Amino acid sequence: MRPATLAARRDAARQPTHDRGDLVVLGVEAALLLAAVTVGAVLNHRGVGLHADAAPLYATWQPHVGWATPVAVLVAAAVLGPGTRWARTARWGPLLAAGWLAATAWTLALALVDGWSAGFTRRLTVQAEYLHEVPRVTDVPRMLAGFADRILDFQPDSWSTHTAGHPPGALLVFVGLDRVGLGGGTAAALACVLVGATVTVSVPAALRALGAADAARTVLPFLVLLPGAVWVGASADGLFTGVVAAGLALLVVRGPAVALAGGLLLGCALYLSYGFVLVGPLALAALALRPTGRARALLAAAVGVGTVTVAFTLAGFAWWEGYDRVVQRYYQGWAADRPYAYWIWANLAALLLSAGPVLGPAVRRALLAARAARWGATADGARAGRWRWSLPADRVRALGPTVTLPAAAVLAVVAADLSGMSKAEVERIWLPFVVWALVATAHLPGPHRRWWLAGQAATALAVNHLLFTVS
């Protein structure tokens, strides 16, 4: 058995399993959610412009069940039972394939609780969505050259809400699907689900490449039963999440050539959403955790991002110009009404419903692990009295990804929240960061993991059956 694996198991055996602190954090989460729901209901009753009937979620209250309800329950039971046991010993190839299939089944089942049409095929065809614009794109170069001119609202050829709020790469994805014969709501929704589910491959693959294979096996079931799957199926943010995760994984799994591919994907991500500039801390963290070849991988990734940026700029779309106009468009719409004083903290309640109740306790455990690793110990076990690295290199490397990557994801979320450009709907917008924040679940005590995983599944089922979510 490899030394890193032995070290990880010894760490797990020594990890305290008492859960008082976790229960305190869970109580804080519950209080935050209750406050957000209560205050949101009061503000909606008073006519304040939250523009979210079931605040803090962009949804409407609509308790219901569907023919896919038992399917979702069966998928959750399979993952909670034999799935988690098998994940500890399975070979990597079959494990990642099974994880992707299970995540796809989970996401589809949740979406189809609302019915084939309302829950799946029509999600991306409403007027505010990308497919509404696809028939209007008859000349891609001309569209790119004039894209920024159509961002502002209240003009005859203004883009619809989602298209205007994103760079042109998002629209190009669906135009491309249409051009290859995969037009329409069903194909677009299925693409979002299939690509979104690949986080169950990308995130574990990245952790394994960074020397945290045991952590990857622990995290995988939490990615499969992600409560945010409610919004992965089917919204474009599910597809965006898969693209970002794949780009980050490619930065670390191999050498510079693969890092170049990762940079190209992350460059494309910048043209899917302006908010993905905040993926920068995650990318730098991933590169810093590489055991070797960091400088070459960084250079290759930068070349990849730069190539995409130059290509779009030469085609006539300047990212910075588009962002400037998006800020103006943002405040031409509901953002002008939505109160920052509510959403700056209610967004975090929405995040909890997307990431699940395990988020707070997992991040707490990761912080405790980081503190334990940083505080040096002398040979006889006494504290050294100063902050220093004193652990063997393999143990530091195995611990690093499960602390550093969630920390970078949390940093990105905090920045997005404070910016004021994420007032509501963050349950889907922040999904690309959620999947990396959940890497912290690797620090949960082994005996408690299945209970936390059950809480994740219950959260998704409750949201999906009590509310009708809007993409």
C-alpha positions in Angstrom: 0.0 0.0 0.0 1.3 3.5 -0.9 2.6 5.7 2.0 0.2 8.4 1.1 -2.7 6.0 1.4 -1.5 4.7 4.8 -1.0 8.3 6.0 -4.5 9.3 5.0 -6.0 6.3 6.8 -4.0 7.0 9.9 -5.2 10.6 9.8 -8.8 9.4 9.4 -8.4 7.0 12.4 -7.1 9.8 14.6 -9.7 12.4 13.4 -12.2 13.2 16.2 -15.6 11.9 15.5 -17.5 14.1 18.0 -20.1 16.2 16.2 -21.0 18.9 18.6 -19.3 21.5 16.5 -20.9 20.1 13.3 -24.3 20.3 14.9 -23.7 23.9 16.0 -22.8 24.8 12.4 -25.9 22.9 11.1 -28.0 24.9 13.5 -26.6 28.1 12.2 -27.4 27.0 8.7 -30.9 26.1 9.7 -31.4 29.5 11.3 -30.0 31.3 8.2 -32.4 29.4 6.0 -35.4 30.0 8.2 -34.5 33.7 8.4 -34.1 34.0 4.6 -37.5 32.2 4.0 -39.3 34.3 6.6 -37.9 37.6 5.7 -38.4 36.8 2.0 -42.0 36.0 2.6 -42.5 39.2 4.5 -40.8 41.3 1.9 -42.8 39.7 -0.9 -46.0 40.3 1.0 -45.1 44.0 1.3 -44.5 44.3 -2.4 -40.7 44.7 -2.2 -39.2 43.8 -5.5 -37.4 40.5 -4.7 -38.7 38.9 -7.9 -38.5 35.5 -6.3 -41.8 34.1 -5.1 -40.0 31.5 -2.9 -37.1 33.6 -1.8 -34.3 32.9 -1.3 -34.7 30.6 -4.3 -35.9 31.8 -7.7 -38.9 29.5 -7.6 -42.6 29.2 -6.8 -44.2 27.2 -4.0 -45.8 24.2 -5.6 -45.8 20.9 -3.6 -46.1 18.0 -6.1 -44.9 14.5 -6.9 -44.3 12.9 -10.3 -43.8 9.6 -12.0 -40.0 10.1 -11.6 -40.2 10.5 -7.8 -39.6 6.8 -7.0 -36.8 6.7 -9.5 -35.0 9.5 -7.7 -35.5 7.8 -4.4 -34.2 4.5 -5.8 -31.1 6.3 -7.2 -30.4 7.9 -3.8 -30.9 4.6 -2.0 -28.5 2.8 -4.4 -25.8 5.4 -3.9 -26.3 5.5 -0.1 -26.2 1.7 0.2 -23.9 -0.3 -2.1 -22.6 2.7 -4.0 -20.7 4.2 -1.1 -19.2 0.8 -0.1 -18.2 0.0 -3.7 -16.6 3.5 -4.1 -14.0 2.6 -1.5 -12.5 -0.3 -3.4 -13.6 -0.1 -7.1 -11.1 0.4 -9.9 -10.8 3.9 -11.1 -12.2 3.6 -14.6 -15.4 1.7 -13.6 -15.8 4.0 -10.6 -15.7 7.2 -12.6 -18.0 5.8 -15.3 -20.5 4.6 -12.6 -20.3 8.0 -10.9 -21.2 9.8 -14.1 -24.0 7.4 -14.9 -25.4 7.7 -11.4 -25.2 11.5 -11.4 -26.9 11.6 -14.8 -29.7 9.3 -13.5 -30.1 11.4 -10.4 -30.3 14.7 -12.3 -32.7 13.4 -14.9 -35.0 11.9 -12.2 -35.2 15.1 -10.3 -35.9 17.1 -13.5 -38.6 14.6 -14.7 -40.5 14.9 -11.4 -41.9 18.1 -12.9 -42.8 16.2 -16.1 -41.1 15.7 -19.4 -42.2 19.0 -20.9 -42.3 21.4 -17.9 -39.3 19.8 -16.2 -37.1 19.2 -19.1 -37.8 20.0 -22.8 -39.2 23.5 -22.3 -36.7 24.8 -19.7 -34.4 26.3 -22.3 -37.0 27.4 -24.8 -38.8 30.2 -22.9 -38.4 33.7 -24.1 -35.6 34.6 -21.6 -33.5 31.6 -22.6 -30.8 31.0 -25.2 -32.9 28.8 -27.6 -35.2 31.7 -28.1 -32.3 33.5 -29.9 -31.0 30.6 -32.0 -33.2 31.1 -35.0 -32.1 34.8 -35.1 -28.4 33.8 -35.6 -28.0 33.4 -39.3 -24.4 34.7 -39.6 -22.1 33.8 -36.7 -19.3 36.2 -37.6 -21.8 39.1 -37.9 -23.4 38.1 -34.6 -20.1 38.1 -32.8 -19.1 41.5 -34.3 -22.4 43.1 -33.2 -23.0 41.2 -30.0 -22.1 43.9 -27.6 -24.3 46.5 -29.4 -27.4 44.4 -28.6 -26.8 43.9 -24.9 -28.6 47.0 -23.6 -32.4 46.7 -23.2 -35.2 48.8 -24.6 -34.0 48.7 -28.2 -35.7 46.7 -31.1 -32.9 44.1 -31.5 -32.0 43.7 -27.8 -30.9 40.2 -26.8 -33.2 38.3 -24.4 -32.3 38.2 -20.7 -29.9 35.2 -20.5 -28.2 35.9 -23.8 -27.6 39.5 -22.9 -26.3 38.6 -19.5 -23.6 36.3 -20.8 -20.8 36.6 -23.3 -21.6 35.1 -26.8 -20.0 31.8 -26.1 -23.1 30.7 -24.2 -25.3 31.4 -27.2 -22.8 29.8 -29.5 -23.0 26.5 -27.7 -26.7 26.2 -28.6 -26.3 27.6 -32.0 -23.6 24.9 -32.6 -26.0 22.1 -31.3 -28.6 23.4 -33.7 -26.2 23.4 -36.7 -25.2 19.8 -36.2 -28.9 18.7 -36.0 -29.3 18.7 -32.3 -31.7 21.7 -32.1 -34.6 22.1 -29.8 -35.2 21.9 -26.1 -34.7 18.2 -25.6 -31.3 18.0 -27.1 -30.2 21.2 -25.3 -31.4 20.0 -21.9 -29.8 16.6 -22.4 -26.5 18.3 -23.3 -26.7 20.4 -20.1 -27.3 17.2 -18.0 -24.7 15.0 -19.6 -22.0 17.7 -19.4 -23.0 18.8 -15.9 -22.7 15.3 -14.6 -19.1 15.1 -15.7 -18.1 16.9 -12.5 -18.2 13.4 -11.0 -15.2 12.6 -13.3 -13.3 15.9 -13.3 -13.2 16.6 -9.6 -12.2 13.1 -8.4 -9.6 12.9 -11.3 -8.1 16.2 -10.2 -7.9 15.1 -6.6 -6.3 11.8 -7.5 -3.7 13.6 -9.7 -2.9 15.8 -6.7 -2.2 12.8 -4.5 -5.6 12.7 -2.7 -7.0 9.5 -4.2 -8.7 8.4 -0.9 -10.3 11.8 -0.7 -11.6 11.5 -4.2 -13.4 8.3 -3.4 -15.0 10.0 -0.4 -16.1 13.1 -2.3 -17.5 11.2 -5.3 -20.9 10.2 -3.7 -21.4 13.8 -2.5 -21.0 14.9 -6.1 -23.4 12.3 -7.4 -26.2 13.2 -5.0 -25.5 16.9 -5.3 -28.6 18.9 -4.3 -27.7 21.4 -7.0 -28.6 18.7 -9.6 -32.1 20.2 -9.3 -30.7 23.1 -11.4 -28.2 21.1 -13.5 -31.3 19.6 -15.1 -31.9 21.5 -17.0 -30.2 24.9 -17.2 -27.2 26.2 -19.1 -25.4 26.6 -15.7 -25.2 22.8 -15.5 -23.2 22.7 -18.7 -21.1 25.6 -17.6 -20.3 23.7 -14.4 -19.0 20.7 -16.3 -16.8 22.9 -18.6 -15.2 24.7 -15.7 -14.6 21.5 -13.7 -13.0 19.8 -16.8 -10.8 22.8 -17.4 -9.5 22.8 -13.8 -8.9 19.1 -13.8 -6.9 19.3 -17.0 -4.6 21.8 -15.4 -3.3 19.1 -13.0 -3.8 15.6 -14.4 -0.9 15.6 -16.9 1.9 17.7 -18.4 1.9 21.1 -20.2 0.1 19.8 -23.3 -2.9 18.8 -21.3 -2.6 22.0 -19.2 -2.9 23.9 -22.5 -6.2 22.1 -23.2 -7.3 23.1 -19.7 -6.4 26.7 -20.4 -8.4 26.6 -23.7 -11.4 25.2 -21.8 -11.1 27.8 -19.1 -10.7 30.5 -21.8 -14.0 29.3 -23.3 -15.6 29.4 -19.9 -14.8 33.1 -19.7 -17.0 33.5 -22.8 -19.8 31.5 -21.2 -20.1 33.7 -18.1 -18.5 36.9 -17.0 -18.5 35.6 -13.5 -16.0 32.9 -14.4 -13.2 35.5 -14.0 -13.6 34.3 -10.4 -12.4 30.8 -11.4 -9.0 32.4 -11.4 -8.3 31.7 -7.7 -9.3 28.0 -8.2 -7.0 27.7 -11.2 -4.1 29.2 -9.4 -4.7 27.0 -6.4 -4.9 23.9 -8.6 -1.6 24.8 -10.3 0.1 25.5 -7.0 -0.8 22.1 -5.8 0.8 20.3 -8.7 3.8 18.2 -7.4 5.9 19.1 -10.4 5.9 21.2 -13.6 4.0 24.1 -12.1 5.6 26.9 -14.1 5.3 25.1 -17.4 1.7 24.2 -16.7 0.9 27.8 -15.7 2.5 29.1 -18.9 0.6 26.5 -21.0 -2.7 27.4 -19.4 -2.1 31.1 -19.8 -1.4 30.5 -23.5 -4.7 28.6 -23.8 -6.7 31.3 -22.1 -5.0 34.0 -24.2 -5.7 32.1 -27.4 -9.4 32.0 -26.8 -9.4 35.7 -25.8 -7.6 36.8 -28.9 -9.8 34.7 -31.1 -13.0 36.3 -29.7 -11.5 39.8 -29.8 -10.4 39.4 -33.4 -13.9 38.2 -34.2 -15.3 41.5 -33.0 -16.3 40.8 -29.4 -14.3 42.5 -26.7 -14.9 40.8 -23.3 -14.3 44.0 -21.3 -16.7 46.0 -23.5 -19.4 43.3 -23.1 -19.0 43.3 -19.3 -19.3 47.1 -19.1 -22.6 46.9 -21.0 -23.8 43.9 -19.0 -23.5 45.9 -15.8 -25.8 48.6 -17.4 -28.2 45.9 -18.6 -28.2 44.3 -15.1 -29.6 47.4 -13.6 -32.1 48.0 -16.4 -33.9 44.9 -15.1 -34.9 43.3 -11.8 -31.5 44.0 -10.2 -32.5 47.6 -9.7 -35.4 46.5 -7.5 -33.8 43.6 -5.7 -32.5 44.9 -2.3 -28.8 44.3 -1.7 -29.4 44.3 2.0 -31.5 41.1 1.7 -29.7 39.2 -1.0 -26.2 39.7 0.4 -27.0 37.2 3.2 -30.0 35.4 1.7 -27.8 34.3 -1.2 -25.9 32.2 1.3 -29.1 30.5 2.3 -29.8 29.7 -1.4 -26.2 28.4 -1.6 -26.9 26.0 1.2 -29.9 24.5 -0.7 -27.7 24.0 -3.7 -24.6 22.7 -1.9 -26.6 20.9 0.8 -26.4 21.1 4.6 -23.1 19.3 4.6 -21.3 22.4 3.3 -20.8 24.2 6.6 -19.7 21.2 8.7 -17.4 20.1 5.8 -15.7 23.5 5.6 -15.4 23.6 9.3 -13.7 20.2 9.3 -11.4 21.3 6.5 -10.4 24.4 8.5 -9.7 22.2 11.6 -7.6 19.9 9.5 -5.6 22.9 8.1 -5.0 24.2 11.6 -3.8 20.8 12.8 -1.5 20.4 9.8 0.0 23.9 10.2 0.7 23.7 13.9 4.0 21.9 14.1 4.7 19.2 16.7 8.0 18.3 18.3 9.3 14.7 18.2 7.8 14.0 21.6 4.4 15.3 20.6 4.6 18.7 22.4 3.5 21.7 20.4 6.4 23.6 18.8 4.8 26.9 19.7 4.9 28.4 16.2 3.2 28.0 12.9 5.3 25.8 10.6 5.0 22.8 8.3 6.3 19.8 10.1 4.4 16.9 8.4 5.9 14.5 5.8 5.6 15.9 2.3 3.2 13.1 1.1 0.8 13.9 4.0 0.9 17.6 3.3 0.2 17.0 -0.4 -2.7 14.7 0.4 -4.2 17.3 2.8 -3.6 20.3 0.5 -6.2 19.8 -2.2 -9.0 19.1 0.3 -8.3 22.4 2.1 -7.0 24.7 -0.6 -9.5 24.0 -3.3 -12.6 24.5 -1.1 -11.0 27.6 0.3 -10.5 29.0 -3.2 -14.1 28.1 -4.0 -15.4 29.9 -0.9 -13.3 32.9 -1.7 -14.8 33.1 -5.2 -18.4 32.9 -3.7 -17.7 35.6 -1.2 -16.3 37.9 -3.9 -19.4 37.2 -6.1 -21.7 37.9 -3.2 -20.1 41.2 -2.3 -20.0 42.4 -5.9 -23.7 43.0 -6.0 -23.8 41.3 -9.4 -25.3 38.1 -7.9 -28.6 39.2 -6.3 -30.7 36.0 -6.4 -30.6 32.9 -8.6 -27.2 31.9 -7.1 -28.4 28.4 -6.5 -27.6 27.7 -10.1 -25.1 30.5 -10.9 -22.6 29.4 -8.2 -22.7 25.7 -9.1 -19.2 25.8 -10.7 -17.9 26.8 -7.2 -20.1 24.5 -5.2 -18.7 21.3 -6.6 -15.2 22.3 -5.5 -16.3 23.5 -2.1 -17.8 20.0 -1.5 -14.2 18.6 -1.8 -14.1 19.5 2.0 -16.4 16.5 2.6 -13.2 14.4 2.6 -12.6 15.6 6.1 -15.9 14.3 7.5 -15.5 11.4 10.0 -16.1 8.1 8.3 -19.0 6.9 10.6 -21.0 10.1 9.8 -20.5 10.4 6.1 -23.6 8.3 5.1 -25.8 10.4 7.4 -24.6 13.6 5.8 -25.0 12.1 2.4 -28.6 11.1 3.2 -29.2 14.7 4.3 -27.9 15.9 0.9 -30.4 13.6 -0.9 -33.2 14.6 1.3 -32.5 18.3 0.6 -32.6 17.8 -3.1 -35.8 15.8 -2.9 -37.5 18.3 -0.6 -36.6 21.3 -2.8 -37.7 19.5 -5.9 -41.0 18.4 -4.6 -42.0 21.5 -2.6 -41.0 24.0 -5.2 -41.2 24.5 -8.9 -37.7 25.8 -9.7 -37.0 28.2 -12.6 -33.8 28.0 -14.6 
